[in-house]
Amino acid sequence: MGLLDDKVVLVNGGSQGVGAAIARAAVREGAVVAVTGRRPEPGEALVGELSAVGGKAMFIRADLSDAEQATHAVGDVVAAYGRVDCLVNSAGLTSRGTLLDTTPELFDQHIAINLKAPFFAMQAAVADMVGRAAPGTIVNIITSSAHGGQPFLAPYVAAKAGLIGLTRNAAHAHRWDRIRINGLNIGWTATEGEDATQRTFHDAGDDWREEAAARLPMGKLGQPDEIADFVVLLLSDRSGVVTGSVIDWDQNVLGGLD
């Protein structure tokens, strides 16, 4: 018996990185999985990979900067499989901006992808769950930077901090519907997107992962498959009644000083 046997799981931003790892873990635990992404190539490749190991998966092309597409993605899953049991919001925009140089356009981009898309995806998924009088689970992938973050992450932090508040608000609002909603503040993680970010914004070389790992307490960056296992646990009944929790999945301790 898998932790997510016969569950229908939608992973927004699931075609690469942490989202793709979550999709793989969910399939291993018995779920039917749908993933969204802007580019069809990695999304279709992931579906092919999951199908090759006996999984049932679909790719939905969606630009989550458009709230209507976030809503329609949930509708596409319901049309294909009859319901949504679990939702993971893992899409994220991490482009840089400080308080002084962030433009209104950049700020709006962060709000659209990091806050508005999760809001309306949750709205659609919860409406499906409530309409069926069925329990469900949602996990929002947030960031440890939401506690304050680096100066060059001002619009990112603003949006993700909003997602923390939304997670708790929605969890409180729908606990009597047996819908559990939790968040994960992940730390520095080794993903394709992070590699591109380090090279684009920080002039990183090919050995940036090794250099970063040497500066971290556990001697390594966070790994997508480790995060995925934790997310599957939160999506599953194995996590019991926990809801409204925003967990720091990181090797740095909030408030700890050297």
Secondary structure as UniProt FT lines:
FT   TURN            3..6
FT   STRAND          8..12
FT   HELIX           17..28
FT   TURN            29..30
FT   STRAND          32..37
FT   HELIX           40..52
FT   TURN            53..54
FT   STRAND          56..61
FT   TURN            64..65
FT   HELIX           67..81
FT   STRAND          86..89
FT   TURN            99..101
FT   HELIX           104..111
FT   HELIX           112..116
FT   HELIX           117..131
FT   TURN            132..133
FT   STRAND          136..141
FT   HELIX           144..147
FT   TURN            151..152
FT   HELIX           154..173
FT   HELIX           175..177
FT   STRAND          179..186
FT   HELIX           192..202
FT   TURN            206..207
FT   HELIX           208..214
FT   TURN            217..218
FT   HELIX           224..235
FT   HELIX           237..239
FT   TURN            240..241
FT   STRAND          246..249
FT   TURN            254..255
//
